Amino acid sequence: MLTLPVQAAPSEDPDWPCQQRLVPELSAGTYWTGTPLPDGTDWRSDPRVAALVDAVAPRDVSTDTGVAKIAAFVAALKPGEKDTLLATAFVGILDETNRERSQVIARLKELARRQRDIAAQAAKVTDEIDAIPADATGEDANRRAEAVNRRGFVTRAFDETRRTMRYACDAPTQLEARFGAYTKALQAEPR
């Protein structure tokens, strides 16, 4: 049976469908305890930093792979450049993680809106079915049978979206956890 409406955790954003609290953007101060972060420096301006960010930031890069790449990056740095470049790399990885999380969050919100639309369609079809007696004959029986088939389709779509949402709601948290591991790897090496 279809459960209506979509239930979400209390949130200030009615489109947020996940149990986890909505954190729209990760902040540097929550993660970085190293040297002061560069002000106004574009992390893309250093090819080594840009290459590292490009190598570890994509969502399909595992945490272990990213941490290993960060360790190799750190090992290749000269002692005098570590503080600056590690802080710059942190800023770049933060920027890219926030960009990817924003895309995921936008897709989750769209999925929640779609789920509400499907629930509204299901309610409308159920009203149509309820308006036609179960023992109807002729054209009314055909309309009722067609509405029952439509409700089955809508119910399956609702269930598929709900299953997708359960899985998808983990994505922002996974990106955040991976970012935490990356930050730890950037700060682990003695300067």
Short mmCIF file of the C-alpha atoms (twelve columns), coordinates in Angstrom:
data_MODEL
# 
_entry.id   MODEL 
# 
loop_
_atom_site.group_PDB 
_atom_site.id 
_atom_site.type_symbol 
_atom_site.label_atom_id 
_atom_site.label_alt_id 
_atom_site.label_comp_id 
_atom_site.label_asym_id 
_atom_site.label_seq_id 
_atom_site.Cartn_x 
_atom_site.Cartn_y 
_atom_site.Cartn_z 
_atom_site.pdbx_PDB_model_num 
ATOM 1   C CA . MET A 1   0.000   0.000  0.000   1 
ATOM 2   C CA . LEU A 2   1.149   3.532  -0.754  1 
ATOM 3   C CA . THR A 3   2.018   5.681  2.253   1 
ATOM 4   C CA . LEU A 4   1.281   9.356  1.710   1 
ATOM 5   C CA . PRO A 5   2.786   11.925 2.031   1 
ATOM 6   C CA . VAL A 6   6.561   11.637 1.898   1 
ATOM 7   C CA . GLN A 7   7.929   11.793 5.433   1 
ATOM 8   C CA . ALA A 8   11.110  13.743 6.050   1 
ATOM 9   C CA . ALA A 9   13.061  14.818 9.078   1 
ATOM 10  C CA . PRO A 10  12.150  18.203 10.485  1 
ATOM 11  C CA . SER A 11  13.928  20.759 8.351   1 
ATOM 12  C CA . GLU A 12  13.751  24.373 7.423   1 
ATOM 13  C CA . ASP A 13  13.735  23.289 3.788   1 
ATOM 14  C CA . PRO A 14  10.498  21.515 2.847   1 
ATOM 15  C CA . ASP A 15  12.227  19.895 -0.141  1 
ATOM 16  C CA . TRP A 16  14.853  18.125 1.992   1 
ATOM 17  C CA . PRO A 17  13.781  14.457 2.051   1 
ATOM 18  C CA . CYS A 18  16.522  12.865 4.143   1 
ATOM 19  C CA . GLN A 19  16.739  11.853 7.794   1 
ATOM 20  C CA . GLN A 20  20.095  13.595 8.117   1 
ATOM 21  C CA . ARG A 21  20.051  17.274 8.944   1 
ATOM 22  C CA . LEU A 22  20.574  19.407 5.847   1 
ATOM 23  C CA . VAL A 23  24.055  20.922 5.858   1 
ATOM 24  C CA . PRO A 24  24.159  22.909 2.608   1 
ATOM 25  C CA . GLU A 25  27.883  23.606 2.726   1 
ATOM 26  C CA . LEU A 26  30.884  22.314 4.635   1 
ATOM 27  C CA . SER A 27  32.907  25.032 6.340   1 
ATOM 28  C CA . ALA A 28  36.681  25.217 6.501   1 
ATOM 29  C CA . GLY A 29  36.764  26.060 10.206  1 
ATOM 30  C CA . THR A 30  35.054  22.809 11.100  1 
ATOM 31  C CA . TYR A 31  37.826  20.731 9.523   1 
ATOM 32  C CA . TRP A 32  41.056  22.675 9.193   1 
ATOM 33  C CA . THR A 33  43.306  23.083 12.220  1 
ATOM 34  C CA . GLY A 34  46.540  23.631 10.311  1 
ATOM 35  C CA . THR A 35  48.239  26.804 9.188   1 
ATOM 36  C CA . PRO A 36  46.032  29.758 8.295   1 
ATOM 37  C CA . LEU A 37  44.215  29.248 5.033   1 
ATOM 38  C CA . PRO A 38  45.258  31.404 2.097   1 
ATOM 39  C CA . ASP A 39  43.051  34.421 1.500   1 
ATOM 40  C CA . GLY A 40  42.030  34.978 -2.093  1 
ATOM 41  C CA . THR A 41  44.483  32.442 -3.478  1 
ATOM 42  C CA . ASP A 42  43.097  30.456 -6.366  1 
ATOM 43  C CA . TRP A 43  43.982  26.824 -5.733  1 
ATOM 44  C CA . ARG A 44  43.921  26.257 -9.496  1 
ATOM 45  C CA . SER A 45  46.935  28.550 -9.931  1 
ATOM 46  C CA . ASP A 46  49.377  25.876 -8.739  1 
ATOM 47  C CA . PRO A 47  49.374  22.983 -11.232 1 
ATOM 48  C CA . ARG A 48  50.367  20.470 -8.550  1 
ATOM 49  C CA . VAL A 49  47.472  21.459 -6.292  1 
ATOM 50  C CA . ALA A 50  45.030  21.541 -9.211  1 
ATOM 51  C CA . ALA A 51  46.178  18.074 -10.317 1 
ATOM 52  C CA . LEU A 52  45.723  16.720 -6.791  1 
ATOM 53  C CA . VAL A 53  42.232  18.207 -6.439  1 
ATOM 54  C CA . ASP A 54  41.264  16.844 -9.862  1 
ATOM 55  C CA . ALA A 55  42.583  13.412 -8.844  1 
ATOM 56  C CA . VAL A 56  40.842  13.096 -5.465  1 
ATOM 57  C CA . ALA A 57  37.649  15.185 -5.659  1 
ATOM 58  C CA . PRO A 58  35.444  13.251 -8.116  1 
ATOM 59  C CA . ARG A 59  32.722  11.253 -6.370  1 
ATOM 60  C CA . ASP A 60  33.850  7.996  -7.920  1 
ATOM 61  C CA . VAL A 61  37.276  8.201  -6.240  1 
ATOM 62  C CA . SER A 62  37.328  6.003  -3.128  1 
ATOM 63  C CA . THR A 63  38.480  7.429  0.168   1 
ATOM 64  C CA . ASP A 64  41.432  5.038  0.303   1 
ATOM 65  C CA . THR A 65  42.560  5.997  -3.196  1 
ATOM 66  C CA . GLY A 66  42.230  9.707  -2.426  1 
ATOM 67  C CA . VAL A 67  44.123  9.421  0.854   1 
ATOM 68  C CA . ALA A 68  46.929  7.541  -0.920  1 
ATOM 69  C CA . LYS A 69  47.142  10.260 -3.574  1 
ATOM 70  C CA . ILE A 70  47.238  12.930 -0.884  1 
ATOM 71  C CA . ALA A 71  50.019  11.062 0.938   1 
ATOM 72  C CA . ALA A 72  52.031  10.883 -2.298  1 
ATOM 73  C CA . PHE A 73  51.428  14.613 -2.874  1 
ATOM 74  C CA . VAL A 74  52.574  15.456 0.657   1 
ATOM 75  C CA . ALA A 75  55.676  13.262 0.354   1 
ATOM 76  C CA . ALA A 76  56.724  15.044 -2.856  1 
ATOM 77  C CA . LEU A 77  56.613  18.537 -1.309  1 
ATOM 78  C CA . LYS A 78  59.674  20.404 -0.088  1 
ATOM 79  C CA . PRO A 79  59.564  21.352 3.600   1 
ATOM 80  C CA . GLY A 80  59.334  25.093 2.897   1 
ATOM 81  C CA . GLU A 81  56.273  24.778 0.665   1 
ATOM 82  C CA . LYS A 82  54.231  22.298 2.686   1 
ATOM 83  C CA . ASP A 83  52.290  24.750 4.847   1 
ATOM 84  C CA . THR A 84  51.143  26.878 1.938   1 
ATOM 85  C CA . LEU A 85  50.453  24.108 -0.544  1 
ATOM 86  C CA . LEU A 86  48.658  21.834 1.908   1 
ATOM 87  C CA . ALA A 87  46.386  24.679 2.998   1 
ATOM 88  C CA . THR A 88  45.786  25.559 -0.660  1 
ATOM 89  C CA . ALA A 89  45.035  21.907 -1.472  1 
ATOM 90  C CA . PHE A 90  42.584  21.841 1.439   1 
ATOM 91  C CA . VAL A 91  40.783  24.879 0.024   1 
ATOM 92  C CA . GLY A 92  40.589  23.251 -3.410  1 
ATOM 93  C CA . ILE A 93  39.293  19.937 -2.083  1 
ATOM 94  C CA . LEU A 94  36.763  21.813 0.069   1 
ATOM 95  C CA . ASP A 95  35.574  23.831 -2.937  1 
ATOM 96  C CA . GLU A 96  35.144  20.737 -5.082  1 
ATOM 97  C CA . THR A 97  33.512  18.717 -2.301  1 
ATOM 98  C CA . ASN A 98  31.025  21.530 -1.690  1 
ATOM 99  C CA . ARG A 99  30.346  21.788 -5.427  1 
ATOM 100 C CA . GLU A 100 29.645  18.063 -5.671  1 
ATOM 101 C CA . ARG A 101 27.566  18.040 -2.485  1 
ATOM 102 C CA . SER A 102 25.513  20.963 -3.832  1 
ATOM 103 C CA . GLN A 103 24.748  18.989 -6.980  1 
ATOM 104 C CA . VAL A 104 23.742  15.930 -4.947  1 
ATOM 105 C CA . ILE A 105 21.579  18.029 -2.618  1 
ATOM 106 C CA . ALA A 106 19.849  19.675 -5.601  1 
ATOM 107 C CA . ARG A 107 19.115  16.230 -7.086  1 
ATOM 108 C CA . LEU A 108 17.767  14.998 -3.752  1 
ATOM 109 C CA . LYS A 109 15.461  17.989 -3.492  1 
ATOM 110 C CA . GLU A 110 14.249  17.371 -7.045  1 
ATOM 111 C CA . LEU A 111 13.647  13.736 -6.157  1 
ATOM 112 C CA . ALA A 112 11.585  14.834 -3.145  1 
ATOM 113 C CA . ARG A 113 9.483   17.129 -5.347  1 
ATOM 114 C CA . ARG A 114 9.010   14.266 -7.797  1 
ATOM 115 C CA . GLN A 115 7.953   11.990 -4.947  1 
ATOM 116 C CA . ARG A 116 5.344   14.535 -3.821  1 
ATOM 117 C CA . ASP A 117 4.049   14.803 -7.399  1 
ATOM 118 C CA . ILE A 118 3.767   11.016 -7.644  1 
ATOM 119 C CA . ALA A 119 1.937   10.906 -4.300  1 
ATOM 120 C CA . ALA A 120 -0.502  13.546 -5.580  1 
ATOM 121 C CA . GLN A 121 -1.071  11.496 -8.750  1 
ATOM 122 C CA . ALA A 122 -1.726  8.406  -6.636  1 
ATOM 123 C CA . ALA A 123 -4.238  10.282 -4.497  1 
ATOM 124 C CA . LYS A 124 -6.012  11.578 -7.616  1 
ATOM 125 C CA . VAL A 125 -6.204  8.105  -9.169  1 
ATOM 126 C CA . THR A 126 -7.447  6.660  -5.880  1 
ATOM 127 C CA . ASP A 127 -10.210 9.284  -5.840  1 
ATOM 128 C CA . GLU A 128 -11.148 8.264  -9.397  1 
ATOM 129 C CA . ILE A 129 -11.330 4.614  -8.351  1 
ATOM 130 C CA . ASP A 130 -13.381 5.436  -5.254  1 
ATOM 131 C CA . ALA A 131 -15.850 7.399  -7.399  1 
ATOM 132 C CA . ILE A 132 -16.669 4.313  -9.490  1 
ATOM 133 C CA . PRO A 133 -18.526 1.492  -7.719  1 
ATOM 134 C CA . ALA A 134 -16.601 -1.766 -7.475  1 
ATOM 135 C CA . ASP A 135 -19.497 -3.619 -9.121  1 
ATOM 136 C CA . ALA A 136 -19.748 -1.191 -12.053 1 
ATOM 137 C CA . THR A 137 -20.394 -2.626 -15.508 1 
ATOM 138 C CA . GLY A 138 -19.753 -1.534 -19.066 1 
ATOM 139 C CA . GLU A 139 -17.777 1.664  -19.657 1 
ATOM 140 C CA . ASP A 140 -17.605 2.441  -15.917 1 
ATOM 141 C CA . ALA A 141 -16.014 -0.968 -15.260 1 
ATOM 142 C CA . ASN A 142 -13.457 -0.273 -18.006 1 
ATOM 143 C CA . ARG A 143 -12.652 3.165  -16.538 1 
ATOM 144 C CA . ARG A 144 -12.257 1.644  -13.082 1 
ATOM 145 C CA . ALA A 145 -9.966  -1.128 -14.397 1 
ATOM 146 C CA . GLU A 146 -7.852  1.443  -16.249 1 
ATOM 147 C CA . ALA A 147 -7.604  3.590  -13.100 1 
ATOM 148 C CA . VAL A 148 -6.581  0.568  -11.021 1 
ATOM 149 C CA . ASN A 149 -3.831  -0.176 -13.561 1 
ATOM 150 C CA . ARG A 150 -2.672  3.449  -13.449 1 
ATOM 151 C CA . ARG A 151 -2.590  3.373  -9.645  1 
ATOM 152 C CA . GLY A 152 -0.431  0.249  -9.797  1 
ATOM 153 C CA . PHE A 153 2.001   2.038  -12.121 1 
ATOM 154 C CA . VAL A 154 2.068   5.156  -9.941  1 
ATOM 155 C CA . THR A 155 2.548   3.058  -6.809  1 
ATOM 156 C CA . ARG A 156 5.523   1.268  -8.380  1 
ATOM 157 C CA . ALA A 157 7.024   4.622  -9.408  1 
ATOM 158 C CA . PHE A 158 6.544   5.899  -5.859  1 
ATOM 159 C CA . ASP A 159 8.231   2.823  -4.373  1 
ATOM 160 C CA . GLU A 160 11.143  2.998  -6.829  1 
ATOM 161 C CA . THR A 161 11.694  6.661  -6.031  1 
ATOM 162 C CA . ARG A 162 11.560  5.933  -2.296  1 
ATOM 163 C CA . ARG A 163 14.203  3.194  -2.652  1 
ATOM 164 C CA . THR A 164 16.386  5.522  -4.721  1 
ATOM 165 C CA . MET A 165 15.995  8.260  -2.138  1 
ATOM 166 C CA . ARG A 166 17.101  6.007  0.738   1 
ATOM 167 C CA . TYR A 167 20.316  5.224  -1.111  1 
ATOM 168 C CA . ALA A 168 20.828  8.759  -2.409  1 
ATOM 169 C CA . CYS A 169 20.404  10.363 1.019   1 
ATOM 170 C CA . ASP A 170 23.693  8.761  2.059   1 
ATOM 171 C CA . ALA A 171 25.676  10.540 -0.670  1 
ATOM 172 C CA . PRO A 172 26.156  13.945 1.063   1 
ATOM 173 C CA . THR A 173 27.200  12.183 4.273   1 
ATOM 174 C CA . GLN A 174 29.631  9.959  2.383   1 
ATOM 175 C CA . LEU A 175 31.180  12.984 0.679   1 
ATOM 176 C CA . GLU A 176 31.503  14.692 4.050   1 
ATOM 177 C CA . ALA A 177 33.162  11.636 5.619   1 
ATOM 178 C CA . ARG A 178 35.549  11.324 2.687   1 
ATOM 179 C CA . PHE A 179 36.401  15.022 2.982   1 
ATOM 180 C CA . GLY A 180 37.151  14.509 6.686   1 
ATOM 181 C CA . ALA A 181 39.554  11.676 5.821   1 
ATOM 182 C CA . TYR A 182 41.209  13.851 3.178   1 
ATOM 183 C CA . THR A 183 41.623  16.699 5.660   1 
ATOM 184 C CA . LYS A 184 43.168  14.337 8.186   1 
ATOM 185 C CA . ALA A 185 45.604  13.100 5.518   1 
ATOM 186 C CA . LEU A 186 46.566  16.679 4.605   1 
ATOM 187 C CA . GLN A 187 47.232  17.525 8.249   1 
ATOM 188 C CA . ALA A 188 48.849  14.232 9.280   1 
ATOM 189 C CA . GLU A 189 52.283  14.871 7.839   1 
ATOM 190 C CA . PRO A 190 54.639  16.893 10.052  1 
ATOM 191 C CA . ARG A 191 55.491  20.200 8.440   1 
# 
